[in-house]
Amino acid sequence: MSDRIEPELHARTGDPSTSHAAMKQYSREKMALAAATAQRLHVEHGPMADFQYKVVFDQVYPNNCSPHLYRQARRVAADHGLIRETNVLRFNPTTRRWQMVWEACNEGRPKKQRCPHCGHVSRRKNLTVPVVKENL
């Protein structure tokens, strides 16, 4: 596995043309930097849910051009096996909803799973592992 993060930049097939045009404007280098930042923050701060991760990401990422960049960076890092879901949920006191906790790892790029019927790439994990709600 290469140490270099090479993000795949694409909009979903069903997205409007404006989404596809916007995705063409993204820089692979900047997205790779954002994904490396996502991994580094999970190493430095430990496992985090999105409401915690967004706060630290917004503090350290120098060119945050989108309010959702933290999620895109996390997805790219996860697609490269650098962070993963923990099957632990943490309660967000602001939204009063449970959020998945993510942690740093170094598993290598996971194999893409495709639907045998339509070919859609599925990023969903096998949901046979129980999810635990964490009390803080």
BELKA-V86746 format. One record per residue. RES is the residue in one small letter. SS is DSSP state (H for helix, E for strand, C for the rest). NEAR is the number of other C-alpha atoms within 8 Angstrom. Layout:
res:RES ss:SS near:NEAR
res:RES ss:SS near:NEAR
//
This chain:
res:m ss:C near:4
res:s ss:C near:4
res:d ss:C near:4
res:r ss:C near:4
res:i ss:C near:10
res:e ss:C near:6
res:p ss:C near:8
res:e ss:C near:6
res:l ss:C near:8
res:h ss:C near:7
res:a ss:C near:8
res:r ss:C near:5
res:t ss:C near:4
res:g ss:C near:4
res:d ss:C near:9
res:p ss:C near:6
res:s ss:H near:6
res:t ss:H near:7
res:s ss:H near:9
res:h ss:H near:11
res:a ss:H near:8
res:a ss:H near:8
res:m ss:H near:10
res:k ss:H near:8
res:q ss:H near:6
res:y ss:C near:9
res:s ss:C near:6
res:r ss:H near:10
res:e ss:H near:6
res:k ss:H near:8
res:m ss:H near:11
res:a ss:H near:13
res:l ss:H near:8
res:a ss:H near:12
res:a ss:H near:15
res:a ss:H near:11
res:t ss:H near:11
res:a ss:H near:13
res:q ss:H near:13
res:r ss:H near:9
res:l ss:H near:12
res:h ss:H near:15
res:v ss:H near:10
res:e ss:H near:6
res:h ss:H near:7
res:g ss:C near:9
res:p ss:C near:10
res:m ss:E near:12
res:a ss:E near:12
res:d ss:H near:9
res:f ss:H near:8
res:q ss:H near:8
res:y ss:H near:12
res:k ss:H near:9
res:v ss:H near:8
res:v ss:H near:9
res:f ss:H near:12
res:d ss:H near:9
res:q ss:H near:6
res:v ss:H near:6
res:y ss:C near:9
res:p ss:C near:4
res:n ss:C near:4
res:n ss:C near:8
res:c ss:C near:5
res:s ss:C near:5
res:p ss:C near:6
res:h ss:C near:6
res:l ss:H near:10
res:y ss:H near:13
res:r ss:H near:7
res:q ss:H near:9
res:a ss:H near:15
res:r ss:H near:12
res:r ss:H near:9
res:v ss:H near:12
res:a ss:H near:15
res:a ss:H near:10
res:d ss:H near:9
res:h ss:C near:11
res:g ss:C near:13
res:l ss:C near:14
res:i ss:E near:15
res:r ss:E near:10
res:e ss:E near:9
res:t ss:E near:8
res:n ss:E near:10
res:v ss:E near:11
res:l ss:E near:13
res:r ss:E near:13
res:f ss:E near:11
res:n ss:E near:10
res:p ss:C near:6
res:t ss:C near:4
res:t ss:C near:5
res:r ss:C near:7
res:r ss:E near:7
res:w ss:E near:9
res:q ss:E near:10
res:m ss:E near:12
res:v ss:E near:14
res:w ss:E near:12
res:e ss:E near:13
res:a ss:E near:13
res:c ss:C near:8
res:n ss:C near:7
res:e ss:C near:7
res:g ss:C near:8
res:r ss:C near:9
res:p ss:C near:8
res:k ss:C near:4
res:k ss:C near:7
res:q ss:E near:7
res:r ss:E near:9
res:c ss:C near:9
res:p ss:C near:5
res:h ss:C near:4
res:c ss:C near:6
res:g ss:C near:7
res:h ss:C near:6
res:v ss:E near:8
res:s ss:E near:8
res:r ss:C near:6
res:r ss:C near:4
res:k ss:C near:4
res:n ss:C near:5
res:l ss:C near:5
res:t ss:C near:4
res:v ss:C near:6
res:p ss:C near:6
res:v ss:C near:7
res:v ss:E near:7
res:k ss:E near:9
res:e ss:E near:8
res:n ss:C near:5
res:l ss:C near:3
//
